[in-house]
Amino acid sequence: MGNPHVLVIPYPAQGHVLPLMELSQCLAKHGIKITFVNTEFVHKLVVNALGTEHDVANSIRLVSIPDVNDQIEEIFLSMPVKVKELIEQINASDGDNVTCVLADNFLGWAMEIAVDKEIKRAAFSVIAATASVSVSSIPKLMEDGIIGYDGNPTKKQMVQLSPFMPPMKTSHFVWVDHGVWKDQNLFFDYSLRNNRSIELADWVLCNSTYDLEPEPYNLNPKILPIGPLVASNRSGNSVGNFLPEDLSCLKWLDQQPTQSVIYVAFGSHTTFDQTQFEEFALGLELSNRPFLWVVRPDIANKLNDTNLEGFQDRVGSRGLIISWAPQQKVLEHPSIAYFFSHCGWNSTMEALSNGVPLLCWPFSTDQFLNEHYICNVWKVGLGFNRDDGGIITREEIKNKSDELLSGENYKANTLNLKEKLLNSIKQGGSSYTNFMTFVAWVKA
């Protein structure tokens, strides 16, 4: 029998590639051969962003398959054919055959391919265990009349997936449209279909811990937390970014007082309309605090609009604007006061792992549920109230910023969670034990 060889398949998006790349590094350190599959477009972004400073190529084989249209239909129709061909090509070569498929839990078809090839299979959830359990609860939610056959809530209400889980708003279900999906019904249909496919997985791993979410694992014992998958804890440097990291911001942070800087980043897909963008920028200005703001290239031109003319001159050296940050290094920097975030699960885990409170501005999918946990369950952050026109005003931004920084409990609660999270990945911790059990299974 050959060496264990895991084929890792992420959904082709930044927030999905990054954690699976970190998990792959962890597995490679235990002597497991890794082949990491991206579409050609994503593959080029990752390789270009890596530069020459990383040794990923020595531990992980990065390969690509032909591009698919980023429409969700193509990811489910065309991508499986190309992945199946890749497995057959690898197995026909003189190297080690693929012995396990580890795929994004949104790509349930990968589990079907693994069953067909009679090889081990594991899914990885890039969202919280609670969010995953809500998706697997879709049939029961439909049966109880809480959602319709299109996935939309029948009415606004609070529901509990089990008596042991915190109540959640029906509007916070992952598949509910918040104006970002071109076809929300299609997204819901594939979420529903995915439940059947994920049932085929031998393992469902997630980037979480029992301390953060003790309840959902009782509903689905197959889900095992192995988090936090933060590179500074276990994997060395962060890899899997689509854009090159601007490391110069770390020198700027070195010049700022301890716990003084607002770190602002909204992931890889968040967009603002013009009015809200202006209010947001002016809210940062009104806060009168140092800030590090990540403005992706596709929205950077908005800073040149006449309505914001003079913004950078007025904030001067108090504000630094960059296109992409080394986020994990930023969050562990002592000058950071809090994280102004879209509440993506990766960002949330990185913040909590570094003891950094959050100011929450969710936009889509699981981010609203994450905000609920941040503000109402863990009590490590604050959200915003919108005005009658649906806008979060500059005054609201300043007021919530002041409240977060003046409330000692937010920082104390975050530091308490940080200690629990870091303990979970130490030898003997729950995430460490789950991960090592998985490693042994892969090698068996």
Backbone torsions as a table, in degrees:
resi	resn	phi	psi	omega
1	MET	NA	139.3	-178.3
2	GLY	-77.6	-176.8	178.3
3	ASN	-72.1	152.3	176.3
4	PRO	-61.7	133.0	-175.1
5	HIS	-137.2	112.9	-176.4
6	VAL	-103.8	127.3	173.3
7	LEU	-95.0	116.3	-176.3
8	VAL	-102.6	126.7	-174.5
9	ILE	-127.1	104.1	175.4
10	PRO	-88.9	155.9	165.6
11	TYR	-64.9	138.6	-173.1
12	PRO	-75.4	70.2	176.8
13	ALA	-150.0	151.6	-173.9
14	GLN	-54.1	-48.7	-176.3
15	GLY	-68.8	-11.0	178.4
16	HIS	-99.1	-37.5	-178.8
17	VAL	-68.0	-43.5	-172.5
18	LEU	-58.5	-53.7	-178.6
19	PRO	-67.6	-33.6	178.1
20	LEU	-69.7	-30.1	174.9
21	MET	-68.8	-38.8	177.9
22	GLU	-66.0	-42.3	177.2
23	LEU	-63.2	-38.9	179.1
24	SER	-62.4	-39.6	177.4
25	GLN	-62.6	-41.2	178.6
26	CYS	-61.4	-42.8	-179.9
27	LEU	-67.4	-39.9	-179.3
28	ALA	-63.0	-33.1	179.2
29	LYS	-66.7	-16.1	177.5
30	HIS	-101.8	21.1	173.0
31	GLY	79.9	17.1	179.3
32	ILE	-95.6	130.5	178.8
33	LYS	-73.2	132.1	-176.9
34	ILE	-122.7	128.7	167.1
35	THR	-115.4	120.1	-173.5
36	PHE	-107.4	120.2	-171.6
37	VAL	-104.3	121.4	171.4
38	ASN	-123.5	159.5	168.1
39	THR	-66.8	159.2	-173.9
40	GLU	-57.0	-43.6	-178.7
41	PHE	-62.0	-47.6	-179.9
42	VAL	-67.0	-40.5	179.0
43	HIS	-55.2	-46.6	-179.4
44	LYS	-64.4	-39.8	178.0
45	LEU	-61.2	-46.4	-178.2
46	VAL	-63.7	-46.2	-178.7
47	VAL	-64.4	-42.5	179.8
48	ASN	-64.8	-38.8	-178.9
49	ALA	-71.6	-28.2	179.6
50	LEU	-64.0	-36.8	-177.1
51	GLY	66.9	-150.4	-176.5
52	THR	-108.6	2.1	-173.3
53	GLU	-88.7	-10.9	-175.4
54	HIS	-104.4	150.7	178.9
55	ASP	-109.3	28.2	-177.7
56	VAL	-57.3	-38.0	-177.1
57	ALA	-61.2	-23.1	179.6
58	ASN	-79.1	-19.7	-176.4
59	SER	-116.6	-24.0	-177.3
60	ILE	-131.9	130.7	176.1
61	ARG	-87.9	116.4	179.4
62	LEU	-93.8	120.1	179.9
63	VAL	-127.8	166.3	-179.5
64	SER	-132.5	154.8	169.8
65	ILE	-117.3	159.5	-179.4
66	PRO	-54.5	147.5	-178.9
67	ASP	-59.8	146.3	169.5
68	VAL	-115.4	154.2	172.6
69	ASN	-57.8	137.5	-176.1
70	ASP	-73.5	1.7	172.9
71	GLN	-66.3	142.4	-173.2
72	ILE	-60.9	-30.5	179.5
73	GLU	-61.0	-41.5	-177.6
74	GLU	-67.6	-34.9	179.6
75	ILE	-65.2	-28.1	-179.5
76	PHE	-95.7	-17.7	-176.9
77	LEU	-106.0	-45.2	-175.2
78	SER	-90.5	-39.6	-174.9
79	MET	-61.6	-40.9	179.9
80	PRO	-58.6	-39.1	-179.4
81	VAL	-61.8	-42.5	-176.6
82	LYS	-72.4	-34.7	177.3
83	VAL	-68.5	-41.2	178.6
84	LYS	-61.5	-41.3	177.4
85	GLU	-63.7	-37.6	179.2
86	LEU	-64.1	-44.4	178.8
87	ILE	-60.0	-43.6	-179.8
88	GLU	-64.6	-36.5	178.6
89	GLN	-66.9	-43.9	179.2
90	ILE	-63.4	-44.9	-176.5
91	ASN	-70.5	-19.6	178.4
92	ALA	-87.0	-9.2	-179.5
93	SER	-84.5	-178.3	-178.6
94	ASP	-85.9	-3.9	-177.4
95	GLY	-83.4	-168.9	179.8
96	ASP	-72.8	131.5	175.8
97	ASN	-65.1	153.7	173.9
98	VAL	-67.2	123.9	-179.2
99	THR	-106.7	-12.7	-178.6
100	CYS	-155.0	139.2	171.6
101	VAL	-105.0	125.5	175.3
102	LEU	-117.7	110.1	-171.3
103	ALA	-127.6	153.2	171.5
104	ASP	-51.6	135.8	-175.9
105	ASN	-66.8	-11.4	176.0
106	PHE	-80.9	-12.3	-179.1
107	LEU	-105.4	65.1	-177.5
108	GLY	-60.4	-25.6	178.5
109	TRP	-60.3	-25.0	179.1
110	ALA	-65.2	-33.9	177.0
111	MET	-68.0	-36.6	178.5
112	GLU	-64.8	-39.6	177.1
113	ILE	-63.5	-42.6	-179.5
114	ALA	-63.4	-39.3	176.5
115	VAL	-61.8	-44.8	-179.1
116	ASP	-62.0	-35.5	-178.8
117	LYS	-88.4	-2.7	179.2
118	GLU	57.9	48.2	175.9
119	ILE	-125.9	163.4	-177.5
120	LYS	-63.1	156.5	-176.3
121	ARG	-147.6	138.0	177.5
122	ALA	-141.8	141.8	175.7
123	ALA	-106.6	152.4	177.4
124	PHE	-126.3	125.8	-179.2
125	SER	-92.4	122.1	178.7
126	VAL	-87.5	-1.3	177.6
127	ILE	-113.6	172.1	-179.2
128	ALA	-62.5	154.4	177.9
129	ALA	-59.6	-37.0	178.6
130	THR	-60.9	-42.9	178.9
131	ALA	-65.6	-40.2	178.0
132	SER	-62.6	-42.9	179.9
133	VAL	-65.0	-34.2	178.2
134	SER	-63.8	-37.3	178.1
135	VAL	-66.6	-43.1	179.9
136	SER	-69.9	-14.0	178.7
137	SER	-90.0	2.6	-176.5
138	ILE	-53.4	-48.3	-179.4
139	PRO	-58.3	-40.5	179.7
140	LYS	-68.7	-38.7	178.5
141	LEU	-64.5	-37.0	176.1
142	MET	-68.6	-42.8	-179.9
143	GLU	-61.3	-36.9	-178.6
144	ASP	-84.1	-1.1	177.8
145	GLY	76.4	15.0	-179.6
146	ILE	-78.7	-34.2	173.0
147	ILE	-127.3	156.2	177.9
148	GLY	-87.9	-176.7	-178.9
149	TYR	-72.1	-9.9	174.2
150	ASP	-94.5	-0.1	179.3
151	GLY	90.3	-12.6	-178.3
152	ASN	-78.2	142.6	178.5
153	PRO	-60.4	141.2	178.0
154	THR	-73.3	-25.4	173.3
155	LYS	-162.0	161.4	177.6
156	LYS	-74.6	122.8	179.3
157	GLN	-161.5	169.6	173.4
158	MET	-98.6	137.0	179.5
159	VAL	-131.5	156.8	173.2
160	GLN	-120.8	125.4	178.7
161	LEU	-70.3	-24.7	173.0
162	SER	-154.8	161.2	180.0
163	PRO	-62.1	-15.3	-175.6
164	PHE	-99.4	-0.3	-178.2
165	MET	-106.6	147.1	178.3
166	PRO	-61.9	146.1	175.7
167	PRO	-61.7	147.8	176.2
168	MET	-133.7	153.7	177.3
169	LYS	-75.3	141.9	176.9
170	THR	-63.0	-26.4	178.1
171	SER	-72.0	-10.0	-179.5
172	HIS	-94.0	0.5	175.9
173	PHE	-59.5	141.7	-172.4
174	VAL	-56.3	-37.4	-171.9
175	TRP	-87.3	-4.6	-178.5
176	VAL	-72.5	133.9	-175.1
177	ASP	-73.0	130.5	174.0
178	HIS	-118.6	28.1	176.4
179	GLY	88.3	13.2	-177.7
180	VAL	-109.8	-24.5	-177.6
181	TRP	-86.7	134.8	175.8
182	LYS	-69.2	-30.9	179.6
183	ASP	-142.5	90.0	-176.4
184	GLN	-64.4	-36.5	179.9
185	ASN	-62.8	-37.3	178.2
186	LEU	-65.7	-41.9	178.1
187	PHE	-61.2	-41.4	178.3
188	PHE	-65.4	-42.5	180.0
189	ASP	-58.6	-42.3	-179.0
190	TYR	-73.6	-30.9	174.3
191	SER	-62.2	-42.9	179.9
192	LEU	-66.4	-44.8	179.0
193	ARG	-61.9	-35.7	-176.8
194	ASN	-63.6	-28.5	179.7
195	ASN	-57.0	-42.7	179.9
196	ARG	-63.5	-42.0	-177.3
197	SER	-68.6	-41.3	-177.8
198	ILE	-66.0	-26.6	176.1
199	GLU	-60.2	-21.7	-179.4
200	LEU	-79.2	-14.2	-177.6
201	ALA	-71.1	139.8	173.5
202	ASP	-72.9	-34.3	-179.9
203	TRP	-133.6	148.3	168.5
204	VAL	-128.2	104.2	-178.6
205	LEU	-91.3	151.5	176.2
206	CYS	-144.0	151.5	-179.2
207	ASN	-86.3	71.8	-178.4
208	SER	-153.8	-171.1	178.3
209	THR	-143.1	161.2	175.4
210	TYR	-64.1	-31.3	-179.1
211	ASP	-67.4	-39.0	-179.7
212	LEU	-71.4	-44.1	-175.1
213	GLU	-136.0	81.6	-177.6
214	PRO	-73.9	-17.8	-168.7
215	GLU	-86.7	-43.2	-168.9
216	PRO	-66.2	-22.0	-177.5
217	TYR	-70.3	-20.5	174.6
218	ASN	-72.4	-30.6	178.0
219	LEU	-77.3	-33.4	178.3
220	ASN	-139.3	87.6	-176.9
221	PRO	-62.9	-14.0	179.0
222	LYS	-68.5	-26.8	-179.7
223	ILE	-75.2	125.2	-179.4
224	LEU	-123.3	123.4	179.6
225	PRO	-79.2	134.7	176.8
226	ILE	-127.4	14.6	-175.4
227	GLY	-87.1	175.3	2.4
228	PRO	-83.5	133.9	176.5
229	LEU	-85.3	66.8	-180.0
230	VAL	-103.8	125.2	-172.0
231	ALA	-58.3	-35.9	-178.3
232	SER	-66.2	-19.0	179.7
233	ASN	-87.1	-42.5	-169.5
234	ARG	-132.6	-19.1	-165.1
235	SER	-120.2	3.4	-175.8
236	GLY	82.2	-139.1	-176.9
237	ASN	-74.8	148.8	178.4
238	SER	-69.7	135.9	176.8
239	VAL	-135.4	159.8	179.6
240	GLY	106.2	3.7	177.4
241	ASN	-72.0	151.9	176.9
242	PHE	-90.2	-22.4	-179.1
243	LEU	-119.8	147.0	176.6
244	PRO	-63.3	138.0	179.9
245	GLU	-79.5	136.9	177.9
246	ASP	-88.9	95.3	-175.9
247	LEU	-74.5	-12.7	-179.3
248	SER	-63.5	-22.6	-178.7
249	CYS	-65.7	-23.0	-179.6
250	LEU	-67.8	-36.0	176.6
251	LYS	-67.2	-37.7	176.5
252	TRP	-63.8	-42.2	178.4
253	LEU	-62.5	-34.5	179.1
254	ASP	-59.9	-24.9	-176.5
255	GLN	-90.1	-2.7	-176.3
256	GLN	-98.6	150.4	178.4
257	PRO	-62.8	157.5	178.9
258	THR	-59.5	134.9	178.0
259	GLN	49.0	49.1	-179.8
260	SER	-117.7	-20.6	-168.2
261	VAL	-96.4	134.7	171.1
262	ILE	-88.1	119.9	175.5
263	TYR	-95.4	123.9	-174.0
264	VAL	-120.1	117.3	177.8
265	ALA	-155.3	136.9	-174.4
266	PHE	-122.7	31.1	174.4
267	GLY	74.2	-161.5	-169.9
268	SER	-101.5	-6.8	-174.4
269	HIS	-127.0	-13.4	-175.0
270	THR	-62.7	137.4	175.2
271	THR	-133.2	156.5	177.2
272	PHE	-117.1	149.8	165.0
273	ASP	-80.7	167.6	-170.9
274	GLN	-60.2	-45.4	-177.2
275	THR	-62.7	-45.7	-177.9
276	GLN	-68.7	-35.1	178.3
277	PHE	-62.3	-42.5	179.3
278	GLU	-64.8	-43.7	178.5
279	GLU	-62.1	-38.2	-179.3
280	PHE	-64.2	-49.0	-179.9
281	ALA	-60.7	-43.4	-179.2
282	LEU	-69.8	-28.1	174.4
283	GLY	-66.0	-39.9	175.6
284	LEU	-63.4	-41.0	178.6
285	GLU	-63.4	-43.3	-177.6
286	LEU	-66.6	-26.7	-179.0
287	SER	-64.3	-24.9	177.9
288	ASN	58.9	34.4	178.7
289	ARG	-124.5	154.3	175.2
290	PRO	-61.7	142.2	178.2
291	PHE	-143.3	146.4	172.3
292	LEU	-114.2	114.5	-170.5
293	TRP	-117.4	121.4	176.5
294	VAL	-89.9	113.7	178.6
295	VAL	-118.5	106.8	-177.7
296	ARG	-60.1	155.5	-178.6
297	PRO	-55.9	-30.6	-176.7
298	ASP	-77.2	-6.0	174.9
299	ILE	-125.6	0.3	-175.8
300	ALA	-63.7	-30.3	-177.0
301	ASN	-64.6	-19.0	-179.7
302	LYS	-65.9	-24.5	179.1
303	LEU	-68.3	-14.7	-178.7
304	ASN	-94.7	-1.0	-179.4
305	ASP	-64.5	149.9	-176.4
306	THR	-61.8	-30.4	-179.8
307	ASN	-64.2	-22.9	179.2
308	LEU	-110.0	16.3	-178.9
309	GLU	-58.9	129.2	179.2
310	GLY	90.6	-3.6	-177.9
311	PHE	-58.4	-51.3	-178.1
312	GLN	-67.2	-32.6	176.1
313	ASP	-66.1	-38.9	-176.9
314	ARG	-71.5	-39.7	-179.0
315	VAL	-80.3	-24.4	175.4
316	GLY	56.4	-140.4	-177.1
317	SER	-74.1	-5.6	178.0
318	ARG	-68.9	-25.3	-179.1
319	GLY	-122.3	134.3	176.1
320	LEU	-118.8	126.9	-178.8
321	ILE	-113.9	125.0	-180.0
322	ILE	-131.6	167.2	-176.2
323	SER	-88.2	-28.4	177.9
324	TRP	-160.4	137.7	-173.3
325	ALA	-111.2	151.9	167.8
326	PRO	-76.5	79.3	-163.0
327	GLN	-56.7	-42.0	-177.4
328	GLN	-66.6	-37.2	177.0
329	LYS	-69.8	-35.3	177.6
330	VAL	-64.3	-47.9	-175.4
331	LEU	-67.3	-24.4	178.0
332	GLU	-89.7	-0.4	-179.0
333	HIS	-75.4	136.3	-176.2
334	PRO	-65.6	-16.1	-178.7
335	SER	-79.8	-12.9	-175.6
336	ILE	-75.4	128.9	178.6
337	ALA	-91.9	-48.9	176.4
338	TYR	-157.5	169.2	-176.3
339	PHE	-112.1	116.5	175.8
340	PHE	-88.6	104.0	-163.0
341	SER	-131.0	159.1	173.1
342	HIS	-82.6	-3.2	176.7
343	CYS	70.0	28.5	168.2
344	GLY	-60.8	151.4	-173.6
345	TRP	-65.1	-39.2	177.3
346	ASN	-59.7	-47.7	-179.5
347	SER	-63.7	-39.7	179.2
348	THR	-61.8	-46.6	179.5
349	MET	-63.8	-38.6	179.2
350	GLU	-65.8	-40.4	178.4
351	ALA	-64.8	-48.9	-178.0
352	LEU	-64.2	-35.9	-179.7
353	SER	-67.8	-18.5	178.5
354	ASN	-110.1	8.3	177.1
355	GLY	68.7	34.4	-176.6
356	VAL	-108.8	119.4	176.3
357	PRO	-64.1	163.3	-175.2
358	LEU	-125.5	142.5	167.3
359	LEU	-107.8	122.4	-162.3
360	CYS	-102.0	127.5	175.8
361	TRP	-135.2	72.1	-176.7
362	PRO	-70.8	153.1	-178.1
363	PHE	-123.2	-36.1	-172.8
364	SER	-159.4	173.5	173.1
365	THR	43.1	-121.4	-173.2
366	ASP	-79.9	-4.5	-173.1
367	GLN	-65.4	-31.2	179.1
368	PHE	-71.4	-37.6	175.8
369	LEU	-67.1	-40.0	177.2
370	ASN	-61.7	-41.0	177.8
371	GLU	-60.5	-40.1	179.4
372	HIS	-59.5	-44.6	178.7
373	TYR	-66.7	-42.7	-179.2
374	ILE	-59.4	-45.9	-172.2
375	CYS	-88.2	-38.3	-169.1
376	ASN	-108.6	-21.9	-178.6
377	VAL	-103.9	-56.6	-179.5
378	TRP	-83.9	-24.6	-179.8
379	LYS	56.8	52.8	179.9
380	VAL	-119.7	15.1	-179.8
381	GLY	-171.6	-178.5	-177.7
382	LEU	-134.2	151.0	173.0
383	GLY	-108.6	-173.3	-175.6
384	PHE	-118.3	157.8	169.8
385	ASN	-107.1	139.0	179.4
386	ARG	-95.4	153.9	177.7
387	ASP	-80.7	-176.5	-176.5
388	ASP	-61.5	-22.3	179.2
389	GLY	-93.6	5.6	179.1
390	GLY	83.0	11.8	-177.0
391	ILE	-99.5	141.2	168.9
392	ILE	-91.5	112.6	-170.8
393	THR	-80.1	163.1	178.3
394	ARG	-61.0	-36.2	179.2
395	GLU	-66.9	-39.4	177.6
396	GLU	-63.5	-39.8	178.3
397	ILE	-63.0	-46.1	179.5
398	LYS	-63.3	-44.6	-176.4
399	ASN	-64.1	-43.0	179.8
400	LYS	-69.5	-33.8	175.5
401	SER	-62.2	-46.1	178.9
402	ASP	-63.2	-40.7	-178.6
403	GLU	-65.5	-41.3	-179.2
404	LEU	-65.2	-39.7	-177.0
405	LEU	-77.7	-25.6	-178.9
406	SER	-89.4	-16.0	-179.0
407	GLY	-89.0	109.9	-176.3
408	GLU	-66.5	-27.6	-176.2
409	ASN	-63.9	-33.0	-178.6
410	TYR	-62.4	-47.7	179.4
411	LYS	-66.4	-42.4	-179.3
412	ALA	-63.1	-42.8	178.9
413	ASN	-63.5	-38.7	-179.5
414	THR	-68.0	-40.8	178.7
415	LEU	-65.7	-34.2	177.1
416	ASN	-65.2	-43.3	177.2
417	LEU	-66.0	-38.9	178.7
418	LYS	-56.3	-46.1	-179.6
419	GLU	-60.8	-42.1	179.9
420	LYS	-66.5	-40.8	-179.5
421	LEU	-64.2	-44.6	-178.6
422	LEU	-69.1	-33.0	176.6
423	ASN	-65.9	-31.0	-176.6
424	SER	-67.2	-26.3	-178.3
425	ILE	-100.6	1.2	173.2
426	LYS	-77.8	159.5	179.1
427	GLN	-54.7	127.6	-176.7
428	GLY	94.2	-15.3	177.7
429	GLY	-73.3	161.5	-174.0
430	SER	-64.0	-44.5	-179.8
431	SER	-67.7	-39.2	177.3
432	TYR	-60.1	-46.1	-179.2
433	THR	-63.3	-44.1	178.4
434	ASN	-61.5	-43.7	-179.0
435	PHE	-63.8	-45.7	-178.5
436	MET	-66.6	-32.5	175.6
437	THR	-65.3	-40.0	177.1
438	PHE	-64.8	-42.9	178.5
439	VAL	-58.6	-45.4	179.9
440	ALA	-62.2	-38.3	179.2
441	TRP	-65.5	-41.6	179.3
442	VAL	-63.0	-38.7	-177.2
443	LYS	-78.7	-19.8	-173.9
444	ALA	-66.4	NA	NA
